[in-house]
Amino acid sequence: MMTAIVCNGIENKNLFPTFILGSAAVALGGEVVLFFTPSGAPALKKGFLEQVSGKGMPEMMEMVNDFQELDGRIVACELFVEALDMPESELREGVEVVGGTGFLADISDATITFSF
């Protein structure tokens, strides 16, 4: 089963659901792709997610690390990188940069999709 989750912002209301549901899906053995739009992709800069916390919420970096260790994919929109002239070296380790067409091709078999 493939799950695709789109993150559209850098606020807790965007990030926590993205990683909570992504972590749950990958822990159940599914293939999971988290796609960060240009509005959400700034969260993928090195050091950003380390600062995210929320009362009563799971520890963000534990979710991120567990997600990646279970082969979950984190993808940043190519437009974000190009528009800000941001070198990919400024993104956290393991983040792929993909255009919209590539993302849609990657998730063509997705049976579950979410957007936050």
C-alpha positions in Angstrom: 0.0 0.0 0.0 1.3 3.4 -0.9 0.5 6.6 1.0 1.2 10.1 -0.3 1.1 13.0 2.1 1.4 16.6 1.0 2.6 19.3 3.5 1.6 22.8 2.5 3.0 24.9 5.4 5.6 25.2 8.1 3.3 25.6 11.1 2.6 22.9 13.7 -0.8 22.3 12.2 0.9 21.3 9.0 4.0 19.5 10.2 2.7 17.3 13.1 -0.1 15.6 11.1 2.3 15.1 8.2 4.8 13.3 10.3 2.4 11.5 12.7 0.4 9.9 9.9 3.5 9.3 7.7 5.2 7.6 10.6 2.2 5.5 11.3 1.8 4.4 7.7 5.5 3.5 7.3 5.5 1.6 10.6 2.7 -0.5 9.2 4.9 -1.5 6.3 3.5 0.8 3.7 5.5 2.8 1.1 5.1 6.5 2.1 6.1 9.7 0.3 5.9 13.0 2.1 5.9 15.9 -0.5 6.6 19.4 0.7 5.2 22.1 -1.5 7.0 25.5 -1.8 5.0 26.7 1.2 6.1 23.6 3.3 9.6 23.0 2.0 11.3 25.6 4.2 10.7 23.1 7.1 13.3 20.9 5.3 16.2 23.3 5.8 18.8 21.9 8.1 17.9 22.8 11.7 14.3 23.8 11.2 12.5 20.6 12.4 14.8 20.5 15.4 13.0 23.6 16.7 9.5 22.3 16.2 7.6 21.3 19.3 4.0 21.2 20.5 2.3 20.7 23.8 1.2 17.0 24.1 2.7 16.2 20.7 5.4 13.5 19.9 9.0 14.6 19.7 9.4 15.8 16.1 13.0 14.6 15.5 12.2 11.2 16.8 9.4 10.9 14.2 11.6 12.3 11.4 14.4 9.9 12.2 12.2 6.9 12.7 10.3 7.7 9.4 13.6 7.8 7.5 15.0 4.7 9.1 11.9 2.8 7.9 12.6 4.0 4.3 10.0 6.7 4.2 10.7 9.3 1.5 10.8 13.0 2.1 10.5 15.1 -1.0 10.9 18.8 -1.5 9.3 20.6 -4.5 11.9 21.5 -7.1 10.3 25.0 -7.5 11.2 25.8 -3.9 14.8 25.1 -4.4 15.0 27.0 -7.7 12.9 30.0 -6.6 15.1 30.6 -3.6 18.4 29.7 -5.3 18.9 27.3 -2.3 21.6 24.7 -2.7 20.4 21.2 -2.0 23.3 21.0 0.6 21.1 23.3 2.8 18.4 20.7 3.0 18.4 18.1 5.7 20.0 14.8 4.9 17.9 12.3 2.9 15.6 14.9 1.3 15.0 14.4 -2.4 14.2 17.2 -4.7 11.5 16.4 -7.3 9.3 18.4 -9.6 5.5 18.1 -9.6 5.4 15.8 -12.6 7.9 13.4 -11.0 6.0 13.4 -7.7 2.7 12.6 -9.5 4.4 9.8 -11.4 5.9 8.4 -8.2 2.5 8.3 -6.4 0.4 7.0 -9.3 -0.3 3.8 -7.3 -1.1 5.6 -4.1 -4.2 4.2 -2.4 -4.3 6.8 0.4 -3.5 10.5 0.1 -3.6 13.3 2.7 -2.9 17.1 2.5 -2.0 19.3 5.4 
